[in-house]
Amino acid sequence: MSLKDKAKKIDFGALPSASPEMVESSLPRPKTAPGMMMSRAADQRSDITRENNELKDKVAELETAAARAAELQDELAAWGDAKATRLLDPKTVTWSKWANRDEANFSTQEFAEFKDEIASAGGNVQPIKVRPIKPDGEVQYEIVFGHRRHRACLEQGLPVLALVDNIDEVELFVQMDRENRSRKDLSPWEQGKMYLQALDSGLFPSHRKLADFVGVHFTQIGKVLSIARLPKIVIDAFVSPLDLQVRWAKPLAELYETDRVTLTARASKAKELGPDRSPKAVLDLLMGTAASPSSGKRTEDITLKRDGKPAAVIRSDAKGNTMVSFTAEALPHSKLKDLSRLIEEFLSRK
């Protein structure tokens, strides 16, 4: 039988497959002791190199992670003082007892337009600031600043965007005062009432100390305090207390100190000027500089004649002031003393 015929009879599928161990065992092995030692050393070097490379990869990964962690720490430090904002139900937010917005502020055309802006934006874009007071209560927050924005959202039925922060009473007062003065100047009346309440409650020991905290000159605080300390009947003489101006504080306060009876009597008459009375008209009445009711308009001139020629004219202005002017011919300088005696005699008559 030929080799070819013998090969055809062999069943190669029944032969066992070669395993790695068999393959490895089939490789030539060193026959001498030094050769075997060199082979083992080569294997160990290969294992060490592989482990070395794995360690290098891990070290590189750790260095990358450490660098990223440092970047994140820097970013976190940059936002360390930042506070998160959140949408609150305005019904869970209450006014601060230091709130310095008079109710008259919320019935103006300006506030109506402000509410329209809030509504068109879907809420307040600039957040208000609050502090937590009763986490589980119906009212959970107290306003630090942003009373107008809160009121607008409340009346529009919109959630109010708010910044929540834990601060004490003094810091609340200072932040409210500074924010309101920088955003929309309060009227002297509102500012004065706020400062007066802080002093009366003992939040600050003196108005100089108050000035130091809020960063306002103490003389300015003194002026608005003078308005806030005016009696209610004087404040009510104006259509709105918001009409009171800082420059009126001193004369009104001085008149109140020197002649309270007269000032009070004049204040009670202010409403007779009607609901459309101007702040200036009320001030003139209170200070006694207003024209009398009978001289509300300028009267006709009275001309005095001598020998058929005009010699003098008597005229009154709208404020009730009366003036007499003479021609040079009718009243030469030599007769001025005679005229003054006649006028004094006239004025002395009852």
Phi, psi and omega in degrees: 000136182281164178299326180295317180292323178295321181295327180294333183275354182277131178266096182292334180293335181276353180283143179291143179281156183277123178274164178304323179297319179294321180295315181298321181290340181278345180288149179294135180251150178297142183263342182254159180298315177299323179294319178296322179294320179294323180295316179296320179298320179295320179296317180296319178299323180295318179295318180296318180297318179297315179296322177301314181295322179294319178295319178300318179297319180293320178298318179297319178296318179295320178297319177296317179295320180295320178296319179294321178297321178295320177298317180294324177295320177296317179296320180294320179295324180295331180257017185302323183265001182285146178241140180284144175264158178209157177272127182241152170288119183300340178288342179270005183244132180245159177290150173284153177292345178268005182308129187245017177266116177291148182302332179298337179297334188263010176240016181269161176296325180299317180291325177299318178292324178296319177297322178297322178295318179298316181295318182293332179273354182077016180141179180281123179285319177274118185292151170275173176238135181226165171232143181289141178235315179221091185306328183254006183271173177293320173254117190251343186225154176241136183287132171271308171207158182108032182297322181292317179295319178297316182296320179297315179294320180298314182288337179268354182071031182251148173294151182252129178282127187221149173258124184257128182213143177269110179224160181273181187295316181295315181295324176300312181300313183296315181294320179298313182297313182294318181294318181293321180291329180278335184267307179211115184303131174286158173290155178305325179297311181297316180297316180296318180296322179295313180294319181296319179296320180295322180287316181296329181276351180086011178297325175231141185286337181203164182284342172290318177293322175300317179300320179297319183289317186269351178076032178241140181298140187295334178291325177294319177297321178299323181294312182288332175295326178298321178291316182296335182269358177295147180296155184301324182296329177286317178299318182289347178294333179272154178300319178219142177296342178292346181284340183294135181247153184302318185292348177272348187300311185296307181297322179293319180294319179294319179294323179297322180286324186269330184210071183295324182298312180296315181298319180295320179295318179294322180297324180292337179273350186298325182293343176293344178285349176097166184292342180262016182299140181276153177303322181293321179296320178295316179300315180299321179294316181296323183274356179078022180253007181280152176290148178291154182304326184283347181246038181294341176222160183292131180274166179288147180290148175250121182259128177258136184241155173222124184058035176080001180246146177302129180243330180203158178229132175253124180221151178236141178266182184293340180271000178091005178281134182248135181230144176238126178238134181250153172284158181298327180288323183285330183224083175289159183303332181293342182257005183296322179293322177297318179296318181298321178295320179295320180293316178300320178295319179296315182292336180280347179289145179258000000 
